[in-house]
Amino acid sequence: MSIARAVWQFGEPVHAVTYFAPETRTATDELGLKGGWMSYFGCRAAPLGAVGAPVVTTLFYNFAPPMVARSIPDAWQYASPAALVDARAGAIDRALRRLLGDDAVRSPEIARAAELASAAVAGCDMAGRPIGAANQAVTAPDEPHLRLWQALTAIREYRGDGHVHCLVNAGVPPSHALVLQAATGRSAEQALRANRGWTDDEWAAATHALTEQRLLDGDGRITVGGVELRQRIEDETDRLAAPITRAIGDSGAEELIGLLRPLAAAVMDGGAVPTINNMGVPWPPR
């Protein structure tokens, strides 16, 4: 496993708490946002500013356009992007304190992890990484656990921006990427379809196209060619993600990974993030 991949895999569970914590939905409900998906799109897109649905659809990549359009730009009518950045920070503060405990969030280990992750983000060139750059520009909170969360968010979005580049370069459209993901068994097909907004017809069309390309077999199972394509995309994503740790060097990155391991385990073992999830992050990492 590359260092950049390990930083992501052990940092992703801590970041992903924001998508499953009830504190996030409560915070956005209080601002007037309507429903969980408006909460998701509003909070995740907020660092980009009051962008429109086509921008969010393009950058997030794997959501069906009508699904995004049901939430964006309407979210900005209820709360400004700045208000949502503050709301998600307040929500993750409460969520991490609940999950990890006050002593843990005040620990020197989290403070050191925040120092390393923040240095990695601050020293990284975000050219061509729009969501990563937007999160790099968010003012770092004072509390170490919130600085850590914001830095991990920038790290995962930097990697995600690179992953989108790889999918586009490989000629894998958004719906096709999801069908291939489901075919691996790492994410449940029905959950991917429902939570990304693709219709039955669109899913069937993607499945047919992938079968024609011999990336799926006649029963919808991923073929050797499909596995090889996904692996090439993952390897290239790792290569493009490598600069995120350059500012702290291999020793700093290894130290960060060691500090993230118990935090990720606490999140995952406590059920705060599902073991099988739509992000396709395996737990434990392998």
C-alpha positions in Angstrom: 0.0 0.0 0.0 1.4 3.4 -0.9 1.8 6.0 1.8 -0.7 8.3 0.2 -3.3 5.5 0.0 -2.7 4.6 3.6 -3.2 8.2 4.7 -6.5 8.3 2.9 -7.7 4.9 4.1 -7.0 5.6 7.7 -8.2 9.3 7.4 -11.3 8.6 5.5 -13.3 7.1 8.4 -12.6 10.2 10.5 -13.7 12.5 7.7 -16.7 10.3 6.8 -18.3 10.8 10.2 -19.8 14.0 8.9 -22.0 12.0 6.4 -23.5 9.7 9.0 -23.5 11.7 12.2 -27.0 12.9 13.3 -25.3 16.1 14.4 -24.8 17.2 10.8 -28.5 16.8 9.9 -29.5 18.6 13.1 -27.3 21.5 12.3 -28.5 21.9 8.7 -32.2 21.4 9.7 -31.7 24.3 12.1 -30.6 26.5 9.2 -33.7 25.5 7.2 -32.2 23.0 4.7 -34.6 20.4 3.5 -33.6 16.8 4.0 -30.5 14.7 4.2 -29.4 15.1 0.6 -29.6 18.9 0.7 -27.6 18.7 3.9 -25.0 16.5 2.2 -24.6 18.6 -1.0 -24.8 21.9 0.8 -22.1 21.0 3.4 -19.7 19.3 1.0 -20.0 21.9 -1.7 -20.0 24.9 0.7 -16.2 25.5 0.4 -16.7 26.1 -3.3 -19.1 29.0 -2.8 -22.6 29.3 -4.1 -22.0 27.2 -7.2 -24.7 25.8 -9.4 -25.9 22.2 -9.9 -23.8 21.6 -13.1 -20.6 22.5 -11.3 -21.4 20.2 -8.3 -22.5 17.4 -10.6 -19.2 17.7 -12.6 -17.0 17.8 -9.5 -18.7 15.2 -7.4 -18.9 13.1 -10.6 -20.9 10.0 -9.7 -24.3 11.6 -8.9 -27.1 11.7 -11.5 -27.6 15.3 -12.5 -31.3 15.5 -11.4 -30.4 14.3 -7.9 -27.9 17.2 -7.5 -30.4 19.7 -9.0 -33.0 18.8 -6.3 -30.6 20.3 -3.7 -28.4 22.8 -5.5 -28.7 25.8 -5.8 -31.8 25.7 -3.5 -29.5 25.1 -0.5 -28.0 28.5 -0.8 -31.5 30.1 -0.3 -31.6 28.7 3.2 -28.0 29.2 4.2 -24.9 30.8 2.7 -21.9 28.6 2.0 -20.0 30.3 4.8 -22.8 29.4 7.2 -22.7 25.8 6.1 -18.9 25.6 6.5 -19.4 26.8 10.1 -22.4 24.4 10.6 -20.4 21.4 9.5 -17.5 22.3 11.7 -19.8 22.7 14.7 -21.5 19.4 13.9 -18.3 17.4 13.6 -17.1 18.9 16.8 -20.1 17.5 18.6 -19.9 14.2 16.8 -16.2 13.6 17.5 -16.6 14.5 21.1 -19.5 12.0 21.4 -17.6 9.2 19.5 -14.1 9.7 20.9 -14.7 11.4 24.2 -13.5 14.8 25.4 -10.2 13.5 26.7 -9.3 12.0 23.3 -10.1 15.1 21.4 -7.8 17.1 23.8 -5.0 14.5 23.6 -1.5 15.3 22.4 -1.9 12.5 19.8 -4.7 14.3 18.1 -2.8 17.6 18.4 0.2 16.0 16.7 -2.0 14.4 14.0 -3.6 17.8 13.3 -0.1 19.4 13.0 1.1 16.9 10.5 -2.1 16.7 8.4 -2.4 20.5 8.3 1.3 20.9 7.3 0.7 18.3 4.5 -2.3 20.3 3.2 -0.7 23.7 3.5 2.4 22.5 1.6 0.6 20.9 -1.3 0.0 22.5 -4.7 -3.7 22.1 -5.4 -3.5 23.1 -9.0 -6.2 21.2 -10.9 -7.9 20.0 -7.7 -10.9 22.3 -7.2 -12.5 20.6 -4.2 -9.2 20.0 -2.6 -8.2 23.7 -3.1 -11.5 24.9 -1.8 -11.0 22.9 1.4 -7.3 24.0 1.7 -8.6 27.6 1.7 -11.0 27.0 4.6 -9.7 28.8 7.7 -8.4 26.2 10.1 -10.4 26.0 13.3 -8.6 26.5 16.6 -9.3 23.1 18.2 -6.9 20.4 17.2 -9.5 17.8 16.4 -11.3 20.2 14.1 -8.1 21.2 12.4 -7.4 17.5 11.9 -10.8 16.9 10.4 -10.6 19.9 8.1 -7.1 18.7 6.9 -8.3 15.2 6.4 -11.2 16.6 4.4 -8.8 18.5 2.1 -6.7 15.4 1.7 -9.6 13.2 0.7 -11.0 15.8 -1.7 -7.5 16.2 -3.2 -7.4 12.5 -3.8 -11.0 12.5 -5.1 -10.2 15.2 -7.6 -7.4 13.1 -8.9 -9.6 10.0 -9.1 -12.1 11.9 -11.2 -9.3 12.9 -13.6 -8.3 9.2 -13.8 -11.9 8.1 -14.6 -12.3 10.7 -17.3 -8.9 9.8 -18.8 -9.9 6.1 -18.8 -13.2 6.9 -20.5 -15.3 5.7 -17.6 -18.5 7.8 -17.2 -20.0 8.3 -13.8 -22.7 5.7 -14.0 -20.3 3.1 -15.4 -17.9 3.7 -12.5 -20.7 2.9 -10.1 -21.8 -0.2 -11.9 -18.2 -1.5 -11.9 -18.0 -0.6 -8.2 -21.1 -2.6 -7.4 -19.8 -5.5 -9.5 -16.8 -5.9 -7.2 -19.1 -6.5 -4.2 -17.4 -3.7 -2.3 -20.6 -1.6 -2.3 -24.2 -2.8 -2.5 -25.8 -2.2 -5.9 -29.2 -1.1 -4.6 -27.6 1.4 -2.2 -25.4 2.9 -4.9 -28.3 3.2 -7.3 -30.6 4.8 -4.7 -28.0 7.1 -3.2 -26.6 8.3 -6.4 -29.9 8.9 -8.2 -29.5 6.8 -11.4 -32.7 5.3 -12.8 -33.2 1.6 -13.6 -32.9 2.4 -17.3 -29.7 4.4 -16.9 -28.2 1.6 -14.7 -29.2 -1.0 -17.3 -27.7 1.0 -20.1 -24.4 1.3 -18.2 -24.4 -2.4 -17.5 -25.1 -3.2 -21.2 -22.3 -0.9 -22.3 -19.8 -2.4 -19.8 -20.8 -5.9 -21.0 -20.2 -4.9 -24.6 -16.8 -3.7 -23.6 -16.2 -7.1 -21.8 -15.7 -5.4 -18.5 -18.7 -7.3 -17.1 -19.8 -10.8 -18.1 -23.3 -11.8 -19.1 -24.3 -12.2 -15.4 -23.2 -8.7 -14.5 -20.0 -9.9 -12.7 -16.8 -8.0 -13.2 -14.4 -9.7 -15.6 -10.6 -9.9 -15.5 -10.5 -6.9 -17.9 -12.8 -5.0 -15.5 -10.6 -5.7 -12.6 -7.5 -4.7 -14.5 -9.1 -1.4 -15.6 -10.1 -0.6 -12.0 -6.6 -1.4 -10.7 -5.0 0.8 -13.3 -7.3 3.7 -12.2 -6.5 3.0 -8.6 -2.8 2.9 -9.2 -2.9 6.1 -11.2 -5.0 7.7 -8.4 -2.4 6.7 -5.9 0.3 8.2 -8.1 -1.6 11.5 -8.5 -2.3 11.5 -4.7 1.4 11.1 -3.7 2.2 14.8 -3.6 -0.2 15.4 -0.6 2.4 14.0 1.8 5.5 15.6 0.2 5.6 18.5 2.6 5.9 16.2 5.6 8.0 13.5 4.0 7.7 9.8 4.4 8.6 9.8 8.1 5.9 12.4 8.8 3.4 10.6 6.7 4.1 7.3 8.5 3.7 9.0 11.9 0.4 10.5 10.7 -0.8 7.0 9.7 0.1 5.6 13.1 -1.8 8.4 14.8 -4.9 7.9 12.5 -5.1 4.2 13.0 -6.7 4.2 16.5 -9.0 7.0 15.5 -10.2 5.2 12.4 -10.7 2.0 14.4 -12.7 3.8 17.1 -15.0 5.3 14.4 -15.4 2.0 12.5 -15.6 -0.4 15.4 -18.2 1.9 17.0 -20.4 1.7 13.9 -20.3 5.5 13.2 -19.5 4.7 9.6 -20.8 1.6 7.9 -18.2 -1.1 7.1 -19.8 -1.5 3.7 -20.4 2.0 2.4 -21.0 3.8 -0.8 -17.5 5.2 -0.8 -16.1 1.7 -1.3 -13.5 2.1 1.5 -12.6 -1.3 2.8 -12.3 -1.8 6.5 -9.9 -2.9 7.7 -7.6 -1.6 5.0 -5.8 -4.3 3.0 
